Amino acid sequence: MIHQIEISLPPYKRGYHLVTDEILKLLPALPDKGLMNIFIKHTSAGLTINENFDRTVRIDFETFFNRLIPDGSSYFTHDSEGDDDMPAHLKASLIGHSVTIPISGCKLNLGTWQGIYFCEFRNRGGSRKLVVTIYS
């Protein structure tokens, strides 16, 4: 059986945000066993899974990616929406647009220190839409 729902995240400031609980609150009860795929419908934001305990990991993600792909670089030609436009697209491609997580015992089967990150790469990204597909 496949269940699909589109949800919206409120606007977040630029950075890496732990959203596991927020996503789960917007979903129906999970099945006993299955898979959940979460896909973000935007080209300048991403999703990944990483450390859910120490928030400095998310700060270090931001620092690393901003050094790897700095805003306002003169070699970018796609800048119609500002200095963060093309860097946001590149960062989103590197991080990715979906995560798939096993479901066991009606819960996400994440590791002890794992959580879902919403990665906002724009200075003013706005609300973001996610498509959550649950396979049971």
Sequence and secondary structure as in RCSB ss.txt:
>XXXX:A:sequence
MIHQIEISLPPYKRGYHLVTDEILKLLPALPDKGLMNIFIKHTSAGLTINENFDRTVRIDFETFFNRLIPDGSSY
FTHDSEGDDDMPAHLKASLIGHSVTIPISGCKLNLGTWQGIYFCEFRNRGGSRKLVVTIYS
>XXXX:A:secstr
 EEEEEEEE    SEEEE HHHHHHTS    SEEEEEEEE  SSEEEEEEESS THHHHHHHHHHHHHS TT TT
    TT TTHHHHHHHHHHH SEEEEEEETTEE   TTEEEEEEE STT   EEEEEEEE 
